[in-house]
Amino acid sequence: MSSGPVPDDVRRFVLTSVPSVPFAEAVLLLRRRSGEALNTDAVARALYTGERAAQEVLQQAEAAGALKRDADGYRFEPRDAALAEAWDRFAACYATHLIGVTQLIHGSSQKSAQLFADAFKLRREP
């Protein structure tokens, strides 16, 4: 694994399109199983998580255009070639820069959570 920086294109993709590590792991799992459909239970077992959590990330990934759902389950089928290429670049970087990428994902989600929390802070009127 490389300790170098995460490439800029992958960094942008993470910050705009990868909300959590479980989301990334679910998409990458289905990407590795190219063309094979997996149901929610199979994804939950593979990710060592509950069915509800797996269902949430699968629905997020479907809404983001990375996965398609059919009667057999979910499969990796990006909505266009550009998104497929972005996931290919992400997968390659994730394999070689795991710590940097996961820190980037966690940092992004923590920032979003902090912004949400800050919206509820009581402020004095001037």
Long-range contacts (C-beta under 8 A, 24 or more apart in sequence): 1-96, 1-97, 1-98, 1-99, 2-96, 2-97, 3-99, 3-100, 4-97, 4-100, 5-100, 6-93, 6-97, 6-100, 6-101, 6-104, 7-89, 7-93, 9-86, 9-89, 10-89, 10-90, 10-93, 10-101, 11-104, 13-86, 13-89, 13-90, 14-90, 14-101, 14-104, 14-105, 14-108, 15-104, 15-108, 17-64, 17-86, 18-90, 18-105, 18-108, 19-60, 19-105, 19-108, 19-109, 19-112, 20-57, 20-105, 20-109, 21-102, 21-105, 21-106, 22-47, 22-49, 22-53, 22-54, 22-57, 23-57, 23-60, 23-61, 24-90, 24-94, 24-101, 24-105, 26-54, 26-57, 26-58, 26-61, 27-61, 27-66, 27-67, 27-76, 27-87, 28-87, 28-90, 28-91, 28-94, 30-67, 30-74, 30-75, 30-76, 31-76, 31-87, 31-91, 33-75, 33-76, 34-76, 35-75, 35-76, 36-75, 37-70, 37-72, 37-73, 37-74, 37-75, 38-73, 38-74, 38-75, 39-72, 39-73, 39-74, 40-73, 40-74, 42-73, 43-74
